């Protein structure tokens, strides 16, 4: 496992923000992390993927910022992607032709993809659909006060760099952030936090080695 210099830069930048009181170290999805979805939380912004807008910001809850259409959306300083909706056929299915048709419809039919996008603001599997929605001035997201998110999603998606992805990314990200939280909170030195990460990642992925 090689720690890219950009990761160390993230650590240094994050430590400065935490020490200055400009960000918190609340665990993702925790109550403390979610406070900013309401006015009293006084959170300036959240970083997240497309699905954060409709599914994570308490839009259906009275009193939330999202419920009143109070959020705006912009391209962040670093484009990325998180997750995805996957569809697969079971080995040995009795209906391979039907399954094939369903998969093709759900992943390539532009009418279906457009319906999915308009209903849930998902970033669907079609640049054509995203481009069409981005240029559709009649389309808007209620959480964003009527802003069309697809102009921003299209711009951000074009900047995503997938050249270094691996099967270990999620586990490495989770363990690294968990370890560095101790450093950010002042409960460990950077070197000790890095040792915690190295230990955790080898336990999770025994085939990997660390310095």
C-alpha positions in Angstrom: 0.0 0.0 0.0 1.5 3.3 -1.1 0.2 6.5 0.4 -0.1 9.1 -2.4 1.2 12.6 -1.6 -2.3 13.9 -2.3 -3.6 11.8 0.6 -1.1 13.4 2.9 -2.1 16.8 1.7 -5.7 15.9 2.5 -4.6 15.0 6.0 -2.7 18.3 6.5 -5.6 20.4 5.1 -8.2 18.6 7.1 -6.2 19.0 10.3 -6.0 22.8 9.7 -9.7 23.0 9.1 -10.5 20.9 12.3 -8.1 23.0 14.4 -9.7 26.2 13.1 -13.2 24.9 13.9 -14.2 25.1 10.3 -15.2 21.4 10.0 -16.1 18.6 12.4 -15.0 15.0 12.7 -18.5 13.6 13.2 -19.0 10.1 11.9 -20.7 9.9 8.6 -24.5 9.3 9.0 -24.4 10.1 12.7 -26.8 12.5 14.4 -24.0 15.1 14.8 -23.1 14.8 11.1 -26.8 15.3 10.1 -27.4 18.4 12.3 -26.5 20.6 9.4 -29.6 19.5 7.4 -31.6 21.8 9.7 -31.2 25.5 10.2 -29.9 25.3 13.8 -27.0 23.1 12.6 -25.4 26.1 10.9 -23.5 24.0 8.4 -22.3 25.8 5.3 -22.0 22.8 3.0 -21.8 19.1 2.6 -19.7 17.2 0.1 -21.4 14.2 -1.5 -22.5 12.3 -4.6 -25.7 12.8 -6.6 -27.8 10.6 -4.4 -27.1 12.6 -1.3 -29.5 15.3 -2.5 -32.7 13.2 -2.7 -32.0 10.4 -0.2 -29.9 11.8 2.7 -30.8 15.4 3.4 -34.1 14.9 5.3 -36.1 16.4 2.4 -39.4 14.7 3.6 -39.0 16.1 7.1 -40.8 19.4 8.0 -38.3 22.1 9.2 -35.3 20.8 7.2 -33.5 23.0 4.8 -34.1 20.5 2.0 -37.9 20.5 2.7 -38.0 24.2 2.0 -35.7 24.0 -1.1 -33.0 25.8 0.7 -29.9 24.1 -0.7 -27.7 25.0 -3.7 -25.4 22.7 -5.7 -22.0 23.3 -7.3 -19.0 21.3 -8.6 -16.6 20.6 -5.7 -12.9 21.1 -5.7 -12.3 17.4 -6.5 -14.7 15.4 -8.7 -15.5 11.9 -7.6 -18.1 9.2 -7.7 -19.6 7.0 -5.0 -21.7 4.0 -5.4 -24.0 3.1 -8.2 -27.0 1.0 -8.8 -26.1 -2.4 -10.2 -28.2 -5.0 -12.0 -27.0 -8.5 -12.7 -28.4 -11.9 -13.9 -28.3 -14.9 -11.6 -26.3 -17.9 -12.8 -28.5 -20.6 -14.2 -31.6 -18.4 -14.8 -34.4 -20.0 -16.7 -35.1 -16.8 -18.5 -31.8 -15.5 -20.0 -33.4 -13.7 -22.9 -35.9 -11.9 -20.7 -33.1 -11.0 -18.2 -31.0 -9.7 -21.0 -33.8 -7.5 -22.2 -34.5 -6.1 -18.7 -30.8 -5.3 -18.2 -30.5 -3.6 -21.6 -33.7 -1.7 -21.0 -32.6 -0.5 -17.6 -29.2 0.6 -18.7 -29.6 1.8 -22.3 -33.2 2.8 -22.9 -33.0 6.6 -22.9 -36.7 7.1 -22.1 -36.4 4.8 -19.0 -33.2 6.5 -17.9 -34.8 9.9 -18.3 -37.7 8.8 -16.1 -35.3 7.5 -13.5 -33.3 10.7 -13.5 -36.4 13.0 -13.3 -37.9 10.9 -10.5 -34.9 10.5 -8.2 -32.2 12.9 -9.6 -30.0 9.9 -10.1 -26.9 10.3 -12.2 -27.9 7.7 -14.8 -25.8 5.6 -17.2 -26.1 7.8 -20.3 -24.2 10.9 -21.2 -26.9 11.7 -23.8 -29.6 11.7 -21.1 -27.4 13.8 -18.7 -26.7 16.3 -21.5 -30.4 16.5 -22.5 -31.4 17.1 -18.9 -28.6 19.6 -18.3 -30.0 21.7 -21.1 -33.6 21.4 -20.1 -34.5 24.7 -18.4 -37.9 23.3 -17.3 -36.3 20.6 -15.1 -35.4 21.4 -11.5 -34.9 19.7 -8.2 -37.2 20.8 -5.3 -34.4 20.2 -2.7 -32.3 22.7 -4.6 -35.0 25.3 -4.9 -35.7 24.4 -8.5 -32.0 24.4 -9.6 -31.2 21.9 -12.4 -28.6 19.6 -10.9 -27.6 18.0 -14.2 -25.7 20.9 -15.5 -23.4 20.5 -12.4 -23.4 16.7 -12.4 -22.5 16.6 -16.1 -19.6 19.0 -15.5 -18.4 17.1 -12.5 -18.7 13.7 -14.1 -16.4 14.7 -17.0 -13.6 15.4 -14.4 -13.8 12.1 -12.6 -10.4 10.2 -12.9 -10.8 6.4 -12.7 -7.3 5.6 -13.8 -6.2 4.4 -10.3 -9.3 2.6 -9.0 -8.9 -0.8 -7.3 -11.0 -3.4 -5.5 -9.5 -2.1 -2.2 -10.6 1.6 -2.5 -13.6 1.5 -0.2 -11.9 -0.4 2.6 -8.8 1.8 2.4 -10.8 4.9 2.5 -12.9 3.8 5.5 -9.9 2.6 7.5 -7.8 5.6 6.7 -10.5 8.1 7.7 -11.2 6.2 10.9 -7.5 6.2 11.8 -7.0 9.9 10.9 -10.0 10.9 13.0 -8.0 10.1 16.1 -5.3 12.5 14.8 -7.7 15.2 13.9 -9.3 15.0 17.4 -5.9 15.2 19.1 -6.1 11.6 20.4 -3.1 10.4 18.4 -0.1 11.6 16.5 0.0 11.4 12.8 2.5 8.6 12.9 0.4 6.6 15.4 -2.7 7.1 13.3 -0.9 5.9 10.2 0.2 2.8 12.1 -3.4 2.2 13.1 -4.3 2.4 9.4 -1.5 0.0 8.3 -2.6 -2.5 10.9 -6.3 -2.3 10.1 -5.8 -2.6 6.3 -3.6 -5.6 6.5 -6.1 -7.3 8.8 -8.9 -6.5 6.3 -6.8 -7.4 3.2 -4.2 -10.0 4.3 -2.8 -10.1 0.8 -1.6 -6.5 1.0 1.6 -5.2 2.6 2.5 -1.8 4.1 5.7 0.0 4.9 
